């Protein structure tokens, strides 16, 4: 299934809506060309569909495209980043 993930740069948030329920990933910009992922939230009502992973993939695609580095205090995003060599190389 395809999900429409939107990026609200002003709110520093990626989100998608499934069955009227929002899942989102939030980040901070502690320094130029760097994103720090703080939360990946998928409510139970729409859990178990890989939505959190889709959000992390999307933010990482943008980080790579923009030539940025990444860090994460969100345990979920951090685990995915560390398991993916291409992403782990961008950790700062």
C-alpha positions in Angstrom: 0.0 0.0 0.0 1.2 3.5 -0.8 1.0 6.2 1.9 1.2 9.9 1.2 3.9 11.3 3.6 3.9 15.1 4.0 6.8 17.2 5.3 6.0 20.4 7.2 9.4 22.0 7.4 8.1 24.9 9.6 6.9 22.4 12.2 9.8 20.0 11.5 7.5 17.1 11.1 6.8 14.3 8.6 3.4 12.8 8.8 0.9 10.5 7.2 -2.8 9.8 7.9 -4.3 6.3 7.8 -8.0 5.7 8.6 -8.2 9.3 9.9 -5.3 8.7 12.4 -2.0 10.5 12.1 1.5 9.0 12.5 4.4 11.3 12.6 8.2 11.8 12.9 9.5 15.0 14.5 13.0 16.4 14.3 15.1 19.4 15.4 17.8 21.4 13.6 20.5 21.9 16.3 23.0 23.2 13.7 23.0 23.8 9.9 22.8 20.8 7.6 21.9 18.5 10.5 18.7 16.9 11.6 18.2 15.3 15.0 15.2 12.9 15.1 13.3 13.2 18.4 10.2 11.2 18.0 8.5 8.6 15.8 4.9 8.2 16.8 2.5 5.6 15.5 -0.7 5.3 17.4 -1.9 1.8 18.3 -5.0 2.2 16.1 -2.7 2.1 13.0 0.3 0.2 14.3 1.8 -2.9 12.9 1.8 -1.7 9.3 5.4 -0.5 9.0 4.4 3.1 9.1 7.2 4.2 11.5 9.8 2.7 9.2 8.2 4.4 6.2 8.6 7.8 8.1 12.2 7.1 8.9 13.0 6.0 5.3 11.4 9.3 4.0 13.4 11.6 6.4 16.6 9.7 5.5 15.9 10.1 1.8 15.7 13.8 2.3 18.8 13.9 4.5 20.8 12.1 1.9 19.4 14.3 -0.9 20.2 17.5 1.0 23.7 16.4 2.0 23.0 16.5 5.7 24.0 14.6 8.8 21.7 12.9 11.3 21.4 12.0 14.9 18.5 10.6 16.9 17.3 10.4 20.5 14.2 8.4 19.2 15.1 4.8 19.9 13.2 3.5 16.9 14.9 5.8 14.4 18.3 5.3 16.0 18.0 1.5 15.7 17.0 1.7 12.0 19.8 4.2 11.3 22.4 2.0 13.0 21.2 -1.1 11.0 21.6 0.6 7.7 25.2 1.2 6.8 24.5 4.0 4.3 22.5 5.9 7.0 24.9 5.1 9.8 27.7 6.8 7.8 25.7 10.0 8.1 25.6 10.0 11.9 27.2 13.0 13.6 
